[in-house]
Amino acid sequence: MLDKLKDITTFIFDVDGVLTNGNILITETGDQLRQYSIKDGYAIQLALNKGYTVAIITGARAQSVTMRLKGLGIQHIYQGVSYKMPLFQDFLEKTEIKPEQIVYVGDDLPDQEIMEQVAISVCPADGAQEIKDCCSYISAFKGGEGVVRDIIEKVLKVQGKWFAEKPDADDGSIK
């Protein structure tokens, strides 16, 4: 798998069970609440800042999901889909990205078909057994608890892009 990490330019993620723990709290007004990891968000922003493409293909349909993803800077967001392959193919056509440049992170059966097409398929530690059986890498982290950061960090470290120069903390006010 390490050899394939060198060629990765793109990350595609599912939302529920990957970026979140898969639990949805529903308020009395019907709003759906999800919990995201700040560490996953940091890694996504770092990848975007380093020039990687990040996309989302999810069955989730919620304004709060859109707000979180756009807030991270993700531009390729496909929501509310039960069959993901046509949107994956549309994404490939629009971006001219090749499957061998992609890491896909999914956790359940709707993700499997795409996972079988990409260079590296990843699932969280608590992914469905069928997905664990077909993926390239099972993260030690559960969905919503660092699986996204785990794979982004691995790719960026192999490519020498994980962390650039540290910002200068000395603003001259410390004597």
N, C-alpha and C positions, 0 to 999 in steps of 0.2 A: 504494500500500500504506500510506503514512503516514496517510491518512485513516482507514483501517480500524483502525490501532493505537489510536486514541482510544477505541474502543468495546470493547476487549478487557478481559474480567474473569476469563478462565479460560485455563489452560495445560494441555494434555494431552500426555503424552510416552510414547513407546515406551521400552524399556529398552536392549536389546542393539542396538548400532549408533547409539544416540542418547545415553543417559546413560553408556554404556560404549563402548569401541572395537569391540565385537562379538566380541572374542576371549574364549574361555572356557578357563581352565586347569582340568584335572581332576586332583585329587590321587589317590594310590593308594587312598585310602578312598572315592573316588567324589565327594568334595565338589567343587562347581563354584566357581571363583574368578573374580571380575570386578573390574575396576579402574574407579573413578569419579573424576571431577574434583571437587576441593574447591571450585573456583570455580563450577561448576554448582550444587553443594550450597548454597553461600552465596546465590546468586541465587534458588534455590527458597525458601530460608528467608526471604529478604527479601520475596519476592512474597507468601508466606503471611502474614507479619507486616503487610504493607500491605493485607491483606484480599482478595487474589486467591484463586481456587480453583485447586488443582493436582490433577491426576489422572494415573493411570498405566493404560495398557491395553497389556499385553505377553503375548507367548507364553512368557516366562521362567517357570520354576517352581522357585524355590529359596528356602529359608528366609533365606539371606543377602540376597537381594533385598528380601524383606519387611522384614528388620531395617534395612537401609539406608534404605528409603523411609519407614518409620514413624519412624526416627530423625530424619529431616528434617522430620517433622510432616505428611506427606502422609496424608490419610484415605481418599481414593478410590483404591483399588488393585485393579485387575482383573488377575489373573495366570493363566497357563496356558491362554491362548486362542489358537486358530489363526485363527478367523474373528471379527474384532473388532467388526463393525457392531452386532450385538445388544447388546453391552455398552455401546457408545457410546450407543445409543438408550435403554438402561436408565438410564445416567448422566444423560442429558438429562431424562428423565421424573422421576427422583428429585430432581434439583437445580433443575429448572425453568429451567435455563440454555439460552439459544438458540444455535444454531450460529454466528450472526453475532457472538457474543461470545467465540469460541474461537480460540486458536492451537493447532494440532496439529503436533507434530514427530515425523516418522517417517522411516525410511530405506529401507524395502523394500516389496515388493508387498502384504503383508498390511495396510499402512497406507493404501494408495491410496484405497480407497472412502471412508474417513473424511475424508481430506485434501481430497477433492472436495466435501465438505459444509460445511466450516468457513470462517470469514472469512479466515483466513490459514493456509496450510500451509507448513511449513518442512522442509527436509531438510539434513543435514550435507553438507559438501563431498565426502565419500566415499559418499554415498547411491547407491542403484541408479539407473541412467540413466532408467528409466521414472518413477521418483519425481521426479528432477530435472526431467523434462519436464512434470510436472503440478503442481508446487508453485509457490507465490507467491514464495518467497524461498529461495535456496540460500545457506546460511551459508558464510563463508570458513573456518569451523572444522569439523574432523572430529568424528565421534561420539566421545564420551568426552573430548573435548579443548576444550570450551567452546561448543559449539553451543547448549546450553540457556541458558547465561549470556548469550550473544549476543542471543537473541530476547527474553529477559526484560528485559535492559538496554534494548533498543530500545523496548519497550512502556512500561516504567516512565519512561524519559526523556521520551518524547512526552507522557505523562500527568503529568509533573512529580513523580513519586514515586520516582525512582531512589535518592536519598539524602536522608535527613532531617538535622537538626542533628547536628553531630559531637559525640560524647560529650566531656565535660570531662576532659582528661587531667591537669589540675592538681588533685591531691588535697590540696594545701597542704603537702606534705612537701618540696617543692623550694624552696630559699631563694636 
